[in-house]
Amino acid sequence: MTESFLQFLWQQQLIKKDNLLTVRGEKLEIVASGQRNTNSGPDFTNSKIKIDGRLWAGTVEIHIKSSDWIKHNHSIDRAYDNVILHVVAEHDVEIVRASGEVIPTFVFEIDKKLFDNYMRLITNKGPIPCADFLPEIDNFYIKHWQNRLVVDRLRRKSEEVLAQLKQNENSWEETFYQFLGKNFGFKQNALPFDLLTKSLPLKAIDKQKDSIFQIEAMLFGQAGFLDDDCNDKYFQLLMREYLFLKSKYSLTPLRKHLWKFMRMRPTNFPTLRIAQFSAILFKNYHLFSKIIETKDVKILKTLFEVSTSEYWETHFTFGKESKKTTKNIGNLSIDILLINTVVLFLFSYGEETQQEEYKERALELLESIKSEKNNIIEKWSGVGVICNNAFESQAQIELFNEYCSKGKCVECNIGAKIIVNEYF
């Protein structure tokens, strides 16, 4: 038995409602269960009940035992002064307010079938507890839940975007540049890329917008890659240019040791990623504005289809030649950038400006992109859930991270469906 299960039962009102009584024998009527409170304080707010015909409005607190009220120190917390009903599975002690007034207590009568379904769900030891029950759930119901998950995910992530937007004095271009840089580092080099873009203002790069050489000099120099001794001619040219720009813009470079090369394919080396990032900035002046104005998905993707400068066609790192190849950004990498940056910013822009069309475009873009391939998606495919596009894979990532891995089955719509389902 857990409090979350009792909270679920209360929220869904899965209780017998005939002849309800408090532990003192008072007649109880539940007018409104209230809204689940996910912050500190009582479990439900805006609740309404009637006790012996008298209407009460306030909060409801739920525990396994009445004595948990004392154990959790609610007696000395003023946030619990307006609790109108204490709901428990076991009543073992009478609870009073600081004023000495007894708090009405109601004891759950738990339906055995619901409890059995709940136990079958939470005792499943697999990474996805509901795996055995998924074939019984209507696909329409799952799709509806996926829609909610994607929106929740984007809304949560947009909070970080909007917070950084405020720090950047409401510059969407600067904020997009910073997030794009961070995501260009992918998993291995997200942190140094994030530090790089925050240490090098976009306005400084924009002043060199007509020269990819100068953009590379600023980015490689600021990243710390031009601090070494290297006889490579192109390296020397970049270093001299960076020293001039460093003085001009009063820049402080990062330390090279922050960047990771170990156990990485050369195509993922941070040096090559910085070269590709430079090419995107060179090709797209005011990139965020272009994204906002571009409705065609195919055209949107071309904004990220760039080739590096000539030097990087024969190099992965400075001073070491490789076979000549065109080192474009791969389609898979572009898709990841679209999902993690472009979709997020379209949604965030729609949230901030209250323009639904941008949020809809974000969701439509997800539907046009292939499903991601990672260990979470592999877990879902292993239990028969196949993601057909990035909209569905983002939903399943959110579901796994925020519900499955945290054991929040009763807060998940699928888990709730299984518990109350008549199949079992």
Kinemage of the C-alpha trace (Angstrom):
@kinemage 1
@onewidth
@group {chain A} dominant
@subgroup {mainchain}
@vectorlist {calphas} color= white
{ca met a 1} P 0.000 0.000 0.000
{ca thr a 2} L 1.305 3.461 -0.878
{ca glu a 3} L 0.043 6.997 -0.424
{ca ser a 4} L 0.160 7.502 -4.177
{ca phe a 5} L -2.352 4.654 -4.600
{ca leu a 6} L -4.688 6.225 -2.036
{ca gln a 7} L -4.287 9.598 -3.720
{ca phe a 8} L -5.202 7.973 -7.013
{ca leu a 9} L -8.329 6.423 -5.519
{ca trp a 10} L -9.363 9.766 -4.029
{ca gln a 11} L -8.676 11.693 -7.206
{ca gln a 12} L -10.646 9.224 -9.318
{ca gln a 13} L -13.263 8.860 -6.582
{ca leu a 14} L -12.965 5.095 -6.730
{ca ile a 15} L -14.715 4.682 -3.413
{ca lys a 16} L -18.155 3.591 -2.330
{ca lys a 17} L -20.147 6.769 -1.891
{ca asp a 18} L -23.203 5.436 -0.099
{ca asn a 19} L -23.544 6.139 3.617
{ca leu a 20} L -20.096 7.615 4.061
{ca leu a 21} L -19.173 8.405 7.657
{ca thr a 22} L -16.229 10.008 9.420
{ca val a 23} L -14.555 8.021 12.201
{ca arg a 24} L -16.747 9.983 14.646
{ca gly a 25} L -19.914 8.833 12.875
{ca glu a 26} L -20.649 12.132 11.100
{ca lys a 27} L -22.380 11.893 7.729
{ca leu a 28} L -19.909 12.674 4.935
{ca glu a 29} L -20.650 13.784 1.378
{ca ile a 30} L -17.877 14.433 -1.157
{ca val a 31} L -18.892 17.376 -3.340
{ca ala a 32} L -15.513 17.852 -5.101
{ca ser a 33} L -12.336 15.817 -4.550
{ca gly a 34} L -10.190 18.828 -5.529
{ca gln a 35} L -7.062 19.246 -7.613
{ca arg a 36} L -3.929 17.198 -7.031
{ca asn a 37} L -1.195 19.336 -5.481
{ca thr a 38} L 2.262 18.406 -6.766
{ca asn a 39} L 4.033 21.035 -4.661
{ca ser a 40} L 4.540 21.154 -0.898
{ca gly a 41} L 1.476 21.249 1.314
{ca pro a 42} L -1.731 19.185 1.476
{ca asp a 43} L -2.341 16.629 -1.268
{ca phe a 44} L -5.507 18.169 -2.733
{ca thr a 45} L -6.627 21.776 -3.004
{ca asn a 46} L -10.027 23.314 -3.774
{ca ser a 47} L -11.817 20.344 -2.241
{ca lys a 48} L -15.431 20.538 -1.071
{ca ile a 49} L -17.211 18.221 1.351
{ca lys a 50} L -20.317 18.221 3.498
{ca ile a 51} L -20.222 17.008 7.084
{ca asp a 52} L -23.661 16.508 8.615
{ca gly a 53} L -25.023 18.763 5.871
{ca arg a 54} L -22.584 21.634 6.442
{ca leu a 55} L -20.444 22.603 3.443
{ca trp a 56} L -16.679 22.893 3.905
{ca ala a 57} L -14.102 24.099 1.341
{ca gly a 58} L -10.359 23.701 1.709
{ca thr a 59} L -7.666 21.068 1.369
{ca val a 60} L -7.524 17.297 1.848
{ca glu a 61} L -4.551 15.339 3.158
{ca ile a 62} L -4.094 11.607 2.560
{ca his a 63} L -2.025 9.134 4.576
{ca ile a 64} L -1.781 5.390 5.067
{ca lys a 65} L -2.141 5.812 8.835
{ca ser a 66} L -3.580 8.719 10.812
{ca ser a 67} L -0.351 8.869 12.826
{ca asp a 68} L 1.575 9.711 9.662
{ca trp a 69} L 0.233 13.237 10.172
{ca ile a 70} L 2.367 13.500 13.296
{ca lys a 71} L 5.306 11.623 11.760
{ca his a 72} L 5.405 14.127 8.869
{ca asn a 73} L 5.289 17.101 11.274
{ca his a 74} L 2.079 18.503 9.822
{ca ser a 75} L 0.973 19.509 13.329
{ca ile a 76} L 3.498 22.351 13.324
{ca asp a 77} L 3.104 23.328 9.668
{ca arg a 78} L 0.649 26.209 9.140
{ca ala a 79} L 0.116 25.080 5.530
{ca tyr a 80} L -2.078 22.294 6.956
{ca asp a 81} L -4.319 24.538 9.040
{ca asn a 82} L -7.074 24.553 6.420
{ca val a 83} L -7.282 20.779 5.936
{ca ile a 84} L -10.990 19.943 5.996
{ca leu a 85} L -10.616 16.148 5.786
{ca his a 86} L -7.914 13.640 6.661
{ca val a 87} L -8.266 10.524 4.460
{ca val a 88} L -6.522 7.335 5.627
{ca ala a 89} L -6.430 3.579 5.131
{ca glu a 90} L -5.970 2.946 8.848
{ca his a 91} L -7.114 5.138 11.741
{ca asp a 92} L -4.778 4.710 14.703
{ca val a 93} L -4.827 8.114 16.417
{ca glu a 94} L -7.046 11.179 16.520
{ca ile a 95} L -5.522 14.237 14.849
{ca val a 96} L -6.115 17.805 16.019
{ca arg a 97} L -5.198 21.214 14.670
{ca ala a 98} L -2.861 23.583 16.514
{ca ser a 99} L -6.019 25.164 17.961
{ca gly a 100} L -6.991 21.815 19.486
{ca glu a 101} L -9.905 21.273 17.086
{ca val a 102} L -10.287 17.688 15.849
{ca ile a 103} L -9.720 17.227 12.122
{ca pro a 104} L -12.458 15.071 10.531
{ca thr a 105} L -11.047 11.728 9.416
{ca phe a 106} L -12.388 9.359 6.797
{ca val a 107} L -11.196 5.746 6.411
{ca phe a 108} L -11.016 4.295 2.912
{ca glu a 109} L -12.775 1.054 2.124
{ca ile a 110} L -10.492 -0.184 -0.615
{ca asp a 111} L -11.890 -2.372 -3.387
{ca lys a 112} L -9.909 -5.634 -3.421
{ca lys a 113} L -10.029 -5.907 -7.229
{ca leu a 114} L -8.512 -2.443 -7.641
{ca phe a 115} L -5.828 -3.235 -5.103
{ca asp a 116} L -4.987 -6.553 -6.796
{ca asn a 117} L -4.658 -4.818 -10.175
{ca tyr a 118} L -2.445 -2.182 -8.596
{ca met a 119} L -0.195 -4.787 -6.979
{ca arg a 120} L 0.130 -6.763 -10.214
{ca leu a 121} L 1.280 -3.573 -11.892
{ca ile a 122} L 3.828 -2.282 -9.376
{ca thr a 123} L 5.371 -5.677 -8.594
{ca asn a 124} L 6.384 -6.202 -12.226
{ca lys a 125} L 10.184 -6.119 -12.146
{ca gly a 126} L 10.705 -5.143 -15.787
{ca pro a 127} L 11.720 -1.619 -16.906
{ca ile a 128} L 8.190 -1.081 -18.182
{ca pro a 129} L 5.786 -2.346 -15.477
{ca cys a 130} L 2.701 -2.362 -17.691
{ca ala a 131} L 4.324 -4.378 -20.502
{ca asp a 132} L 2.137 -7.467 -19.951
{ca phe a 133} L -1.058 -5.403 -20.018
{ca leu a 134} L -0.388 -3.138 -23.005
{ca pro a 135} L -1.996 -5.442 -25.618
{ca glu a 136} L -5.311 -5.038 -23.762
{ca ile a 137} L -5.280 -1.223 -23.910
{ca asp a 138} L -7.092 0.401 -26.802
{ca asn a 139} L -4.663 2.069 -29.223
{ca phe a 140} L -6.843 5.196 -29.383
{ca tyr a 141} L -6.410 5.625 -25.632
{ca ile a 142} L -2.630 5.276 -25.945
{ca lys a 143} L -2.512 7.852 -28.778
{ca his a 144} L -4.494 10.316 -26.685
{ca trp a 145} L -2.047 9.889 -23.810
{ca gln a 146} L 0.911 10.336 -26.174
{ca asn a 147} L -0.465 13.716 -27.248
{ca arg a 148} L -0.568 14.840 -23.636
{ca leu a 149} L 2.943 13.507 -22.955
{ca val a 150} L 4.511 15.365 -25.881
{ca val a 151} L 2.872 18.650 -24.920
{ca asp a 152} L 3.898 18.174 -21.277
{ca arg a 153} L 7.469 17.457 -22.359
{ca leu a 154} L 7.696 20.512 -24.590
{ca arg a 155} L 6.027 22.742 -22.028
{ca arg a 156} L 8.466 21.638 -19.320
{ca lys a 157} L 11.509 22.068 -21.549
{ca ser a 158} L 10.285 25.437 -22.787
{ca glu a 159} L 10.560 26.766 -19.228
{ca glu a 160} L 14.353 26.553 -19.564
{ca val a 161} L 14.208 28.309 -22.929
{ca leu a 162} L 12.095 31.155 -21.587
{ca ala a 163} L 14.294 31.531 -18.505
{ca gln a 164} L 17.382 31.843 -20.694
{ca leu a 165} L 15.504 34.185 -23.032
{ca lys a 166} L 14.985 36.516 -20.084
{ca gln a 167} L 18.700 36.376 -19.246
{ca asn a 168} L 19.434 37.280 -22.872
{ca glu a 169} L 17.204 40.369 -22.676
{ca asn a 170} L 14.515 38.693 -24.808
{ca ser a 171} L 16.833 37.986 -27.742
{ca trp a 172} L 15.414 34.926 -29.483
{ca glu a 173} L 18.375 34.810 -31.887
{ca glu a 174} L 20.930 34.708 -29.053
{ca thr a 175} L 18.963 32.125 -27.095
{ca phe a 176} L 18.455 29.902 -30.134
{ca tyr a 177} L 22.181 30.123 -30.943
{ca gln a 178} L 23.055 29.012 -27.410
{ca phe a 179} L 20.646 26.064 -27.412
{ca leu a 180} L 21.659 25.008 -30.911
{ca gly a 181} L 25.292 25.039 -29.817
{ca lys a 182} L 24.554 22.977 -26.726
{ca asn a 183} L 22.642 20.417 -28.785
{ca phe a 184} L 25.399 20.396 -31.398
{ca gly a 185} L 27.598 18.831 -28.761
{ca phe a 186} L 25.095 15.980 -28.554
{ca lys a 187} L 25.618 13.928 -25.384
{ca gln a 188} L 29.394 13.831 -25.152
{ca asn a 189} L 30.196 17.509 -25.621
{ca ala a 190} L 26.975 19.283 -24.698
{ca leu a 191} L 28.574 21.028 -21.701
{ca pro a 192} L 31.625 22.546 -23.442
{ca phe a 193} L 29.475 23.579 -26.412
{ca asp a 194} L 27.078 25.252 -23.990
{ca leu a 195} L 29.965 27.085 -22.325
{ca leu a 196} L 31.353 28.036 -25.717
{ca thr a 197} L 28.214 29.758 -27.000
{ca lys a 198} L 27.632 31.516 -23.683
{ca ser a 199} L 31.199 32.835 -23.695
{ca leu a 200} L 31.008 34.053 -27.297
{ca pro a 201} L 28.064 36.402 -27.993
{ca leu a 202} L 26.241 35.908 -31.263
{ca lys a 203} L 26.538 39.625 -32.030
{ca ala a 204} L 30.326 39.195 -32.193
{ca ile a 205} L 29.931 36.342 -34.688
{ca asp a 206} L 27.383 38.323 -36.696
{ca lys a 207} L 29.978 41.038 -37.285
{ca gln a 208} L 32.079 38.410 -39.077
{ca lys a 209} L 29.076 36.904 -40.900
{ca asp a 210} L 30.646 37.301 -44.365
{ca ser a 211} L 33.717 35.197 -43.570
{ca ile a 212} L 33.576 31.546 -42.520
{ca phe a 213} L 37.308 31.808 -41.811
{ca gln a 214} L 36.727 34.480 -39.169
{ca ile a 215} L 33.765 32.583 -37.696
{ca glu a 216} L 35.942 29.473 -37.378
{ca ala a 217} L 38.732 31.525 -35.843
{ca met a 218} L 36.380 32.844 -33.162
{ca leu a 219} L 34.809 29.478 -32.364
{ca phe a 220} L 37.982 27.371 -32.398
{ca gly a 221} L 39.911 30.017 -30.498
{ca gln a 222} L 37.198 30.499 -27.928
{ca ala a 223} L 36.893 26.706 -27.549
{ca gly a 224} L 40.579 26.563 -26.564
{ca phe a 225} L 41.769 24.605 -29.610
{ca leu a 226} L 44.165 27.343 -30.769
{ca asp a 227} L 46.241 27.423 -27.580
{ca asp a 228} L 48.522 24.541 -28.641
{ca asp a 229} L 51.703 24.652 -30.672
{ca cys a 230} L 50.945 23.352 -34.152
{ca asn a 231} L 52.888 23.844 -37.391
{ca asp a 232} L 49.750 23.445 -39.483
{ca lys a 233} L 49.389 26.476 -41.790
{ca tyr a 234} L 45.617 26.801 -41.422
{ca phe a 235} L 45.945 26.480 -37.644
{ca gln a 236} L 48.474 29.331 -37.610
{ca leu a 237} L 46.199 31.553 -39.709
{ca leu a 238} L 43.236 30.887 -37.401
{ca met a 239} L 45.352 31.544 -34.322
{ca arg a 240} L 46.556 34.927 -35.575
{ca glu a 241} L 43.020 35.926 -36.516
{ca tyr a 242} L 41.641 34.809 -33.157
{ca leu a 243} L 44.246 36.760 -31.202
{ca phe a 244} L 43.073 39.895 -33.002
{ca leu a 245} L 39.365 39.128 -32.430
{ca lys a 246} L 39.991 38.051 -28.841
{ca ser a 247} L 41.458 41.466 -28.085
{ca lys a 248} L 38.767 43.277 -30.057
{ca tyr a 249} L 35.883 41.619 -28.187
{ca ser a 250} L 37.647 41.034 -24.826
{ca leu a 251} L 37.144 37.281 -24.988
{ca thr a 252} L 38.283 34.664 -22.477
{ca pro a 253} L 38.682 31.209 -24.075
{ca leu a 254} L 37.689 27.868 -22.574
{ca arg a 255} L 40.193 25.196 -21.598
{ca lys a 256} L 40.754 22.591 -24.289
{ca his a 257} L 40.632 19.713 -21.777
{ca leu a 258} L 36.848 20.179 -21.462
{ca trp a 259} L 36.309 18.604 -24.871
{ca lys a 260} L 35.944 14.829 -25.189
{ca phe a 261} L 37.490 12.733 -27.960
{ca met a 262} L 37.821 9.343 -26.256
{ca arg a 263} L 35.778 6.432 -27.613
{ca met a 264} L 34.268 8.624 -30.314
{ca arg a 265} L 34.149 8.170 -34.058
{ca pro a 266} L 36.112 10.851 -35.936
{ca thr a 267} L 32.853 12.088 -37.491
{ca asn a 268} L 31.727 13.029 -33.978
{ca phe a 269} L 34.958 14.765 -32.931
{ca pro a 270} L 34.227 18.174 -31.410
{ca thr a 271} L 36.635 19.819 -33.865
{ca leu a 272} L 34.524 18.624 -36.781
{ca arg a 273} L 31.301 19.587 -34.990
{ca ile a 274} L 32.640 23.113 -34.432
{ca ala a 275} L 33.519 23.308 -38.134
{ca gln a 276} L 29.958 22.246 -39.031
{ca phe a 277} L 28.475 24.669 -36.500
{ca ser a 278} L 30.575 27.440 -38.078
{ca ala a 279} L 29.193 26.529 -41.501
{ca ile a 280} L 25.600 26.775 -40.243
{ca leu a 281} L 26.214 30.216 -38.728
{ca phe a 282} L 27.942 31.348 -41.936
{ca lys a 283} L 25.093 30.123 -44.131
{ca asn a 284} L 22.250 31.392 -41.958
{ca tyr a 285} L 22.341 34.981 -40.733
{ca his a 286} L 19.451 35.455 -38.277
{ca leu a 287} L 18.787 31.714 -38.240
{ca phe a 288} L 15.920 31.828 -35.752
{ca ser a 289} L 14.034 34.332 -37.910
{ca lys a 290} L 14.425 32.015 -40.887
{ca ile a 291} L 13.006 29.130 -38.861
{ca ile a 292} L 9.997 31.159 -37.734
{ca glu a 293} L 9.304 32.209 -41.325
{ca thr a 294} L 9.814 28.757 -42.892
{ca lys a 295} L 6.744 26.532 -42.946
{ca asp a 296} L 7.935 23.930 -45.448
{ca val a 297} L 9.672 21.065 -43.607
{ca lys a 298} L 11.939 20.253 -46.544
{ca ile a 299} L 13.168 23.850 -46.762
{ca leu a 300} L 13.610 23.915 -42.989
{ca lys a 301} L 15.939 20.930 -43.171
{ca thr a 302} L 18.071 22.591 -45.858
{ca leu a 303} L 19.050 25.288 -43.346
{ca phe a 304} L 21.171 22.623 -41.638
{ca glu a 305} L 22.487 20.959 -44.789
{ca val a 306} L 25.936 22.517 -44.935
{ca ser a 307} L 29.451 21.567 -45.929
{ca thr a 308} L 32.475 22.467 -43.882
{ca ser a 309} L 35.247 24.743 -45.108
{ca glu a 310} L 37.797 23.162 -47.429
{ca tyr a 311} L 40.360 22.457 -44.715
{ca trp a 312} L 38.024 20.064 -42.888
{ca glu a 313} L 37.479 17.977 -46.012
{ca thr a 314} L 40.915 16.482 -45.315
{ca his a 315} L 41.036 16.789 -41.514
{ca phe a 316} L 39.210 15.655 -38.393
{ca thr a 317} L 41.639 17.467 -36.077
{ca phe a 318} L 44.290 20.123 -36.612
{ca gly a 319} L 47.540 18.986 -38.180
{ca lys a 320} L 46.456 15.416 -39.064
{ca glu a 321} L 45.418 14.830 -42.647
{ca ser a 322} L 42.755 12.292 -43.559
{ca lys a 323} L 41.251 11.004 -46.761
{ca lys a 324} L 39.371 13.770 -48.560
{ca thr a 325} L 35.631 13.545 -47.939
{ca thr a 326} L 32.738 15.970 -47.801
{ca lys a 327} L 31.921 16.117 -44.113
{ca asn a 328} L 28.279 17.154 -44.207
{ca ile a 329} L 25.998 16.910 -41.204
{ca gly a 330} L 24.249 13.544 -41.475
{ca asn a 331} L 20.483 13.243 -41.806
{ca leu a 332} L 20.251 11.554 -38.409
{ca ser a 333} L 22.128 14.421 -36.770
{ca ile a 334} L 19.913 16.969 -38.509
{ca asp a 335} L 16.819 15.164 -37.245
{ca ile a 336} L 18.157 15.264 -33.686
{ca leu a 337} L 18.853 19.001 -33.996
{ca leu a 338} L 15.352 19.576 -35.351
{ca ile a 339} L 13.774 17.613 -32.492
{ca asn a 340} L 15.824 19.073 -29.651
{ca thr a 341} L 16.177 22.645 -30.882
{ca val a 342} L 13.865 23.696 -33.703
{ca val a 343} L 10.742 21.925 -32.411
{ca leu a 344} L 11.416 23.163 -28.892
{ca phe a 345} L 11.841 26.777 -30.013
{ca leu a 346} L 8.765 26.775 -32.233
{ca phe a 347} L 6.759 25.534 -29.253
{ca ser a 348} L 8.426 27.972 -26.825
{ca tyr a 349} L 7.847 30.884 -29.182
{ca gly a 350} L 4.184 29.915 -29.440
{ca glu a 351} L 3.942 29.696 -25.647
{ca glu a 352} L 5.578 33.069 -25.074
{ca thr a 353} L 3.675 34.925 -27.806
{ca gln a 354} L 0.418 32.993 -27.269
{ca gln a 355} L 0.292 32.015 -30.939
{ca glu a 356} L -0.989 28.473 -31.283
{ca glu a 357} L 0.122 28.169 -34.904
{ca tyr a 358} L 3.786 27.842 -33.866
{ca lys a 359} L 2.997 25.168 -31.313
{ca glu a 360} L 1.012 23.271 -33.951
{ca arg a 361} L 3.922 23.583 -36.375
{ca ala a 362} L 6.212 22.123 -33.714
{ca leu a 363} L 3.985 19.080 -33.302
{ca glu a 364} L 3.576 18.653 -37.068
{ca leu a 365} L 7.344 18.815 -37.496
{ca leu a 366} L 7.774 15.993 -34.974
{ca glu a 367} L 5.320 13.881 -36.949
{ca ser a 368} L 7.392 14.405 -40.118
{ca ile a 369} L 10.672 13.240 -38.563
{ca lys a 370} L 11.704 9.607 -38.205
{ca ser a 371} L 11.611 8.021 -34.771
{ca glu a 372} L 14.724 8.347 -32.647
{ca lys a 373} L 16.845 5.304 -31.954
{ca asn a 374} L 18.123 5.002 -28.405
{ca asn a 375} L 18.021 2.602 -25.470
{ca ile a 376} L 14.641 3.872 -24.261
{ca ile a 377} L 13.012 3.353 -27.646
{ca glu a 378} L 14.585 -0.111 -27.764
{ca lys a 379} L 12.919 -0.918 -24.431
{ca trp a 380} L 9.541 0.031 -25.862
{ca ser a 381} L 10.037 -1.891 -29.087
{ca gly a 382} L 11.017 -4.880 -26.942
{ca val a 383} L 7.501 -4.922 -25.458
{ca gly a 384} L 5.789 -4.408 -28.799
{ca val a 385} L 5.400 -0.610 -28.839
{ca ile a 386} L 6.713 0.625 -32.186
{ca cys a 387} L 7.331 4.331 -32.714
{ca asn a 388} L 6.553 5.455 -36.261
{ca asn a 389} L 7.864 9.001 -35.975
{ca ala a 390} L 9.563 11.443 -33.603
{ca phe a 391} L 6.229 12.538 -32.134
{ca glu a 392} L 5.655 9.014 -30.850
{ca ser a 393} L 9.269 8.455 -29.764
{ca gln a 394} L 9.277 11.729 -27.812
{ca ala a 395} L 6.079 10.623 -26.096
{ca gln a 396} L 7.584 7.265 -25.135
{ca ile a 397} L 10.782 8.889 -23.864
{ca glu a 398} L 8.708 11.206 -21.693
{ca leu a 399} L 6.583 8.318 -20.472
{ca phe a 400} L 9.588 6.217 -19.520
{ca asn a 401} L 11.593 9.018 -17.886
{ca glu a 402} L 8.784 10.696 -15.969
{ca tyr a 403} L 6.565 7.722 -15.069
{ca cys a 404} L 7.972 4.221 -15.676
{ca ser a 405} L 11.449 4.799 -14.254
{ca lys a 406} L 10.023 6.711 -11.264
{ca gly a 407} L 7.380 4.125 -10.415
{ca lys a 408} L 4.559 6.623 -10.992
{ca cys a 409} L 2.165 4.093 -12.467
{ca val a 410} L -0.896 5.517 -10.709
{ca glu a 411} L -0.140 8.960 -12.150
{ca cys a 412} L 0.114 7.541 -15.672
{ca asn a 413} L -3.071 7.346 -17.727
{ca ile a 414} L -2.152 3.871 -18.933
{ca gly a 415} L -1.442 2.679 -15.390
{ca ala a 416} L -4.721 4.174 -14.199
{ca lys a 417} L -6.557 2.434 -17.025
{ca ile a 418} L -5.023 -0.901 -16.052
{ca ile a 419} L -5.954 -0.504 -12.385
{ca val a 420} L -9.624 0.268 -13.069
{ca asn a 421} L -9.888 -1.981 -16.107
{ca glu a 422} L -12.448 -4.769 -16.094
{ca tyr a 423} L -10.203 -7.075 -18.162
{ca phe a 424} L -8.584 -8.707 -15.132
